[in-house]
Amino acid sequence: MKSLIKAVAIAAVLAAPVVSFAQSSQPVTRAQVRSELIQLEKAGYNPSTASDPTYPADIQAAEARVQAQNGAVAQAPVADTGYGPATNGSSQSGAAKRLSPTQNVYFGN
């Protein structure tokens, strides 16, 4: 039984790097990256704007225009809600309980 667990663990460790790559199997050439950047600039994106507060929205809009020009189906825009689930809760705070000088801090607990 222990050898089976070891074999599964070793197989998982060896298979993890294979499936962890996010890039496609064919590398992108410098010319392809340059042509994509030129297309984005023609679609209205300005990459030289330093500290642009609307950066993600600007490049996503330009990418959508480029995809529309190329005839590709545009992806749904990503919501600017940040990370994690919605937090619609509330919190309360109250005044500290006043203790008499003869009471211990842990009085009543």
C-alpha positions in Angstrom: 0.0 0.0 0.0 2.8 2.4 0.9 4.5 1.7 -2.4 1.3 2.6 -4.3 1.1 5.9 -2.5 4.8 6.6 -3.2 4.2 5.8 -6.9 1.2 8.1 -7.2 3.1 10.9 -5.4 6.1 10.5 -7.7 3.9 10.5 -10.8 2.1 13.6 -9.6 5.4 15.4 -9.0 6.7 14.5 -12.4 3.5 15.4 -14.2 3.0 18.8 -12.5 5.6 20.7 -14.5 4.2 19.4 -17.8 0.7 20.8 -17.1 1.8 24.0 -15.3 3.0 25.8 -18.5 0.5 28.5 -19.5 2.1 29.3 -22.8 1.2 27.6 -26.1 3.5 25.1 -27.6 4.8 27.4 -30.3 6.8 30.5 -29.1 5.8 33.9 -30.2 8.4 35.6 -32.4 9.6 39.2 -31.9 8.0 40.2 -35.2 4.6 38.8 -34.1 4.7 40.8 -30.8 5.7 43.9 -32.8 2.8 43.5 -35.2 0.4 43.1 -32.4 1.7 46.2 -30.7 1.3 48.2 -33.9 -2.3 46.9 -34.3 -3.1 48.0 -30.7 -1.6 51.5 -31.4 -3.7 51.8 -34.5 -6.7 50.8 -32.4 -6.1 53.7 -30.0 -3.8 52.3 -27.3 -0.9 54.4 -26.3 1.8 52.2 -24.5 4.0 55.2 -23.7 1.6 56.7 -21.2 3.3 56.5 -17.8 1.2 55.6 -14.7 -2.1 55.5 -16.6 -4.9 55.0 -14.1 -7.1 53.4 -16.7 -4.5 51.0 -18.0 -6.5 47.7 -17.9 -9.6 49.2 -19.4 -7.6 51.0 -22.2 -5.7 47.9 -23.4 -8.8 45.7 -23.1 -10.8 48.1 -25.2 -8.0 48.3 -27.8 -7.8 44.5 -27.9 -11.5 44.2 -28.4 -11.3 46.7 -31.4 -8.4 44.7 -32.9 -10.4 41.5 -32.5 -13.4 43.1 -34.1 -11.3 44.3 -37.0 -9.8 40.8 -37.5 -13.2 39.2 -37.3 -12.7 37.3 -34.1 -15.3 37.1 -31.4 -14.6 39.5 -28.5 -14.3 38.1 -25.0 -16.5 39.5 -22.2 -14.8 42.3 -20.3 -13.4 41.5 -16.9 -15.2 43.3 -14.1 -13.2 45.8 -12.2 -14.3 44.4 -8.8 -10.9 43.3 -7.6 -10.2 39.9 -6.0 -12.5 37.7 -4.0 -16.2 37.5 -3.5 -18.6 40.4 -2.9 -18.7 41.7 0.6 -22.1 43.1 1.4 -21.9 42.8 5.1 -21.7 45.3 7.8 -19.8 45.7 11.1 -20.6 47.1 14.5 -18.5 48.6 17.2 -19.5 49.5 20.7 -18.1 51.2 23.7 -15.9 49.4 26.1 -17.5 48.1 29.3 -16.5 50.2 32.2 -15.2 48.2 35.1 -15.1 49.4 38.7 -11.7 49.7 40.3 -12.4 46.5 42.3 -13.3 44.4 39.3 -10.7 42.3 37.5 -10.2 42.7 33.7 -11.5 39.1 33.3 -14.6 39.7 35.5 -17.6 37.7 34.2 -15.5 35.6 31.8 
